[in-house]
Amino acid sequence: MIEKKFTKKGFALLYSILLMSAILFIGVILMNIITKQLIFSTFYRGSETSYYYIANSLINCLNNKPAAFFETSFDLEGNPTDISPKNPSLITCYGQNFNVNMTNNPDGTYTFSSADNTDIIVGSESYKVDFQLTLNIDCLKGSFGLPSTGCDGSSLELTKKNSFTIIATGYNLPSSQSSNPRLVKRSIVSVF
């Protein structure tokens, strides 16, 4: 009788293919994780740029220019007699010009906002910026000692509680790339 011997040929090849598949699978997973981490770090850097540099710089500039948005009338003795809004069609911050639009709101406040697609240049990069400044004339008159209804301290709306409410918004990309999915927008609110 002839005996058949079973040989175990080909198992080394099977084990090596399985081992290489597992190593390749782990490598693909690690590459996916690293790619996502790089994207997240880019978002953080864009957020930092839009918040700390762009929006914060614009807030600092507008905080130093409140008189550009109203006119004060004085009597012969130098006492203020009236305050009225003034529309500066152009504001300069850090050597760059911003076109300004003025809106008279039904609640007696005035809103000054930057024109659409305004970019600020920092170094060689261009970044989109927006601002909205709300002027409450009654509140401002009260701070000058003029007859007015004053500020509404019980209101939850910042524009009714303060003379000036500024919202500055910075973006990490220029206005030409506003549809980019990696656009980061950060806003800062300043009141006084």
Secondary structure, DSSP 8 states (H G I E B T S, - for coil): --------TTHHHHHHHHHHHHHHHHHHHHHHHHHHHHHHHHHHHHHHIIIIIIIHHHHHHHHT-GGGGEEEEE-TTS-EEEEEE---SEEEETTEEEEEEEEE-TTSEEEEEE-SSEEEEETTEEEEEEEEEEEEHHHHHHHTT-SS----TT-S-HHHHSSEEEEEEEESS-GGGTT-TT--EEEEEEE-
